[in-house]
Amino acid sequence: MKVGSRGSNLALTQTKTITNQLSKIINKEIELEVIKTTGDKITDSQLYTIDVKGIFTKELDKAVLDEEVDFAVHSLKDLPVELTGDLEIVSIPKRESPNEVLVSSYSWDALPEGASMGTSSLRREAFCNYHKKYLNIIPIRGNIDTRIKKVTEGQYDATIMAEAGIKRLGLTKYIKQVFAVDYMTPAAGQGALAIVARSDSKVKEELKKLNDFISSQEIIAEKTVLEELGVGCQWPIGISARIDNNKLKLYSILLNKKGELLSKVELSGTVNDAERLGREAAKIMEDYL
């Protein structure tokens, strides 16, 4: 069995974690092949200005379709709303934290007006404006290690990142503050991984053994909102679904780039209501796009 992965430290760490778990279940060795994506090659642009679907995934998906590898491991939030051709998400392992974090020598409240905030995310930029943080937003690119280094060396005063990646790399000492999801709302799918394979794959049933039902239902709710709205990273939208005691709570917030609130939706239901809640949230929000 062969898996495809991006070559970043985070991508390799995530993929190796999955292959180690899978190997123990199916008692097979899994070969890893590194594949460079379009997103890895573009280092000088804001991501939301690049009109390329699956900027971090399409080369990996092509390798799966061409049967060069059996499956690929993606950060789920990087996946386009619709997968290419005969591909499907066959498994969503247990999700890591979806929260956003601040990397800085300053606390959030202590960040001075005009401080340099490194981000290439339209959503994060909009949330800084929403919370009236009059910061100097500057694009920042590179892997997690690189972005943290740019802050610690003083090139930027702060950056906002996903807690999941920092935890997976064992770099939590750089986290200054963890934001609540209803304050700095994450991207749909943040903290989750997706195992993608061909629909007719012979190893699909083996890959399904890694699926976590609770995590997959949360993702269904979040991704359904995006699917119904037909939007991606070009819109500053935060979505969080959390399940506790069989109750699913879905929170969605849509801003414009200036940080003005366009729509906020809070819904709840059972764990099996994930898709319905996602559709309902999107229906409420669609008039504001």
Phi, psi and omega in degrees: 000140183231138180241145176257144180212151167294164186265001181292158180303317180295312181300317180293321178297315180297315182294318180293325176298316180294315182294325177295318178296316183293319181301322180292329182281316187258354178058045177227150173278145182237123181274139183251130177239126181273132182230127181276135181254167178304317181298329179288335183273338181264116186237005187231023182227151170294131185300323184287351177269354183264116184271067179227117179287139178063044186302330179255007188228337193295324179292323176295317180295323177297320178297324177292314180298322181278004179061028173283330173226159182277328180201168177229152176249121182242151160291122191299326182292343178279344183289138173294162183302319179246131178280155182284139168050232186263037178260154174208154172281111184265345182200140172236103180295172182305131186283144171273178180307134176272355190291157171267151179226158176259130172249113186186163170277346178263150165284167181301314182291335183269354179300121183285155176303133180087000178298147182277120178252116179273116174201143173247019180255123177298322180297312181295322177298317181295322179292325174300317178292322180301322181268016175056039174266103186279078187255161175268100183281122182232135179301143175220132179231173181115169180286178185302313181301317182295316181293320176297317181297322180295329177282313183294333178272358174090008177290332177226152176281333185195162168211157177247133185221170176280131180298325186303311182296319179295320178293318181296331180267000179070034184247028185295343179296343180271355180281119178274324186202140175257128181270141172293148185292338178269003175254309175238087190285129184285172174288153176303131177086359183299137180090350182254154174248152178236130174261115185251133178217171175291147181299331182259017184298138178286343182258007185301317182295325178292320180294328181296341181293345178269356185291138176250118188298314182299312180299318182294325178291322175299317182292321178302315180298313183294313183289331178297323177302312180295318181299316182290325179278337181069037182238161176225220185284358176283354178239137178280083181236132176247138183219131179221125173242129179229138181247130178215125181053046177067011177250128180257126176247125181246126181235124180230139178220132181242126178242171163258176186299329180287353181090011178281136181285124177260319181198142176223130184229133174231121181228158176214155179189197179275170180300335181271001181266013190305307183292319180299317180294321178298318178295319181294318179297316181296322180297323179290324187272341191299331181289349184261358180280000000 
